[in-house]
Structure formats: structure tokens, C-alpha cells
Amino acid sequence: LVDDTSSVILGKAAPALTATATLKDGAATLTVSGKSKEDGKIFYLADADAPLLGDDVSMWNEYTGTAIEAGNAKCIAVAEVDANGLVVKSGCAALN
């Protein structure tokens, strides 16, 4: 018998990173606030859950401030990373 109503989190939730998305013609522009360092690098992935503290998101896309293709995504997960590419803060920008 399996209980499909519960979730298992395999790590600590990362401190919150606030992210909002503005959509125009299927492309999203992100606004990210609450970074731990002003020059902290932000990575993103469409239609993903916010990563956990210490997760490696080096395979994600680095956000450079330009509009990104959102497709049919419902949210864009964002993460601030340390010098080793590991998550120090994360969040999810909802797309409406």
C-alpha cells in the first residue's frame, strides 16, 4: 500500500529568493530580489520546482537579465548560487 498524498523532501529548503516574471509574447523577464550578495549569480529553469539548499544547478541556465523563452511553463525556478555553483537561496516566479 502506497500513500500518494505525502511528499518527501530530501534536504533543507533554501532561504527564500523573491522572483517575479513579466510575460510578453511568450518570453519572460525576471525580477529577482533578496540575493545574499549583490553580485550573486542567478540560474533558472522553466517548469521546475525551487531547488533545495546546496543543490547543484550548474546544468541550469544563467540569468543575464534578458528575456527568456517561457513556452507553456507555469513557473520559472530561480536560484542564487555560491562560487561552487551550489544553491544558497531559491524561489519560483509564477507565470500567469
C-alpha positions as CSV (number, residue, x, y, z in Angstrom):
1,L,0.0,0.0,0.0
2,V,1.4,3.4,-1.0
3,D,0.4,6.8,0.3
4,D,0.5,9.1,-2.7
5,T,-0.7,12.1,-0.7
6,S,2.6,12.8,1.0
7,S,5.8,14.4,-0.2
8,V,9.3,13.6,0.8
9,I,11.9,16.4,0.9
10,L,15.4,15.1,0.7
11,G,17.2,18.2,2.1
12,K,16.7,21.6,3.6
13,A,14.7,24.2,1.9
14,A,16.9,27.1,0.8
15,P,16.2,30.6,2.1
16,A,13.7,32.5,0.0
17,L,14.7,34.4,-3.1
18,T,11.9,36.6,-4.4
19,A,11.3,36.4,-8.1
20,T,8.6,37.8,-10.3
21,A,8.1,37.3,-14.0
22,T,6.7,39.7,-16.6
23,L,5.4,37.9,-19.7
24,K,5.3,39.4,-23.2
25,D,4.7,37.3,-26.4
26,G,5.8,34.1,-24.7
27,A,9.0,35.5,-23.3
28,A,9.6,36.2,-19.6
29,T,11.7,38.9,-18.0
30,L,12.6,38.1,-14.4
31,T,13.0,40.5,-11.5
32,V,14.9,38.9,-8.6
33,S,15.4,40.4,-5.2
34,G,16.7,39.3,-1.8
35,K,20.0,38.0,-3.0
36,S,22.7,37.4,-0.3
37,K,25.3,39.1,-2.4
38,E,24.8,41.9,-4.8
39,D,26.9,40.2,-7.4
40,G,25.4,36.7,-6.7
41,K,24.8,34.7,-9.9
42,I,21.2,33.6,-10.6
43,F,20.3,30.4,-12.5
44,Y,16.9,29.5,-13.8
45,L,14.9,26.6,-15.2
46,A,11.4,26.7,-16.6
47,D,8.7,24.4,-15.2
48,A,10.9,23.2,-12.3
49,D,10.5,23.3,-8.5
50,A,12.6,25.6,-6.4
51,P,15.8,23.7,-5.6
52,L,17.0,22.8,-2.1
53,L,19.8,24.4,-0.2
54,G,23.1,23.0,-1.5
55,D,21.7,21.6,-4.7
56,D,23.9,21.7,-7.8
57,V,22.1,23.7,-10.5
58,S,25.1,24.2,-12.8
59,M,23.2,22.5,-15.6
60,W,20.5,25.2,-15.4
61,N,20.7,28.4,-17.4
62,E,22.4,31.5,-16.0
63,Y,20.1,34.5,-16.0
64,T,21.7,37.5,-17.6
65,G,18.8,39.9,-17.5
66,T,17.5,39.3,-21.0
67,A,14.0,37.9,-21.8
68,I,13.9,34.1,-21.7
69,E,11.6,31.8,-23.7
70,A,8.9,30.6,-21.3
71,G,6.8,28.4,-23.6
72,N,3.9,26.9,-21.6
73,A,5.7,26.9,-18.3
74,K,3.7,27.6,-15.2
75,C,6.6,28.9,-13.2
76,I,10.3,29.5,-13.5
77,A,12.5,28.3,-10.7
78,V,15.4,30.6,-9.8
79,A,18.4,30.0,-7.6
80,E,21.3,32.1,-6.3
81,V,24.5,30.1,-6.2
82,D,27.8,30.3,-4.4
83,A,31.3,30.1,-6.0
84,N,30.9,26.3,-6.4
85,G,27.5,26.6,-8.2
86,L,25.5,25.3,-5.2
87,V,22.2,26.8,-4.2
88,V,22.2,29.4,-1.3
89,K,18.8,30.9,-2.0
90,S,15.9,29.8,-4.3
91,G,12.4,30.7,-5.3
92,C,9.8,30.3,-8.1
93,A,8.4,33.0,-10.3
94,A,4.8,32.2,-11.3
95,L,3.7,32.8,-14.9
96,N,0.1,33.8,-15.4
